[in-house]
Amino acid sequence: MKTPKNLRFGDTVAIVSIARKITETELKPAFKVLESWGLKYKLGKTIGAEDHQFAGNDALRTADFQNALDDETVNAIWCARGGYGTIRMVDDIDFSTFVKNPKWIVGYSDITILHSHIHNLGVATIHGQMCLEIEKRTQESRDTLRDALFGNFNAISYNLNKSQNRKGTAKGVIVGGNLSVLYSTIGSQTEYISEGKILFIEDLDEMLYHIDRMMMNLKRSRFLKNLAGLIVGGMSDMRDNTVPFGKTAEQIIVEAVSEYNYPVCFNFPAGHIEDNRALVFGKSITLEVTDITATLKYD
């Protein structure tokens, strides 16, 4: 697995939107963050572009991302926001130059498509807060993103408060992202090879029965069977029918992996939550889950 070069003071970060539309005004807090880190930024043509809900049509978003990938003056690409749209253009991207000289790709949520697709090309990526609303996230969200970009892959440890956690220690490469987006990749060339991996999942604003449907799909497709471990981040703002489904999102996940023996932890500080800490997908980690804490340490 190739790891992109660490950023240095004065490097340039391209900001593009490959999903939902966004204005330059909405990005001003992100500009200040980059400047505070000693970095420059370059805006793509998708910033301010509009095609219904998208940041320009598929062709524009494809060309904008391709340009950032191939631009030798760009040292990292920071996705402006998520929403929906990356899956519509990922197959039209030429990653050949990128694979030879990779750069950090940063984002989460809909950007899970890029994480999985690029992982299969053998390059590490950063699952972290995007530009939009970065000022509303915790200091740890910003600090872990900065550290990952600059090559400081620090451990993350937090206190557990859920009885569903399953103790143990696992070693493996961390992969994953948004559960709904992962579900959409099953059976495609973008699907992760999950065997021996430590999987991270999170989601937002989903019906509980849909969480169950997705977990059943991952189980039936044998995606969950041979994992080394499972990390569950924010499962935020879940919704239910008038007749309740009868289980929480955490209980649904516990049930789906009940016959497997790997460690599982919940409420990891990442996802569509205020404390959205950066994770470096494609790196080998050790996950340790005890009675009171869970710790992710890069090997």
ABEGO torsion letter per residue (X at the ends): XBBBBBBBBGBBBBBBBABBBBBAAAAAAAAAAAAAAGBBBBBBAABGBBBEABBEBAAAAAAAAAAAAABAABABBBBABBEBGAAAAAAABBAAAAAABBBBBBEBEAAAAAAAAAAAAGBBBBBBBBABGAAABBAAAAAAAAAAAAGBBBBBBBBBABAABBBEBBBEBBBEEBAAAAAAABGBAABBBABGBBBBBBBBGBBAAAAAAAAAAAAAAGAAAABABBBBBBBBGBBBBABBAGBBAAAAAAAAAAABABBBBBGBBBEBBABBBBBBBGBBBBBBBBAABBBBBBX
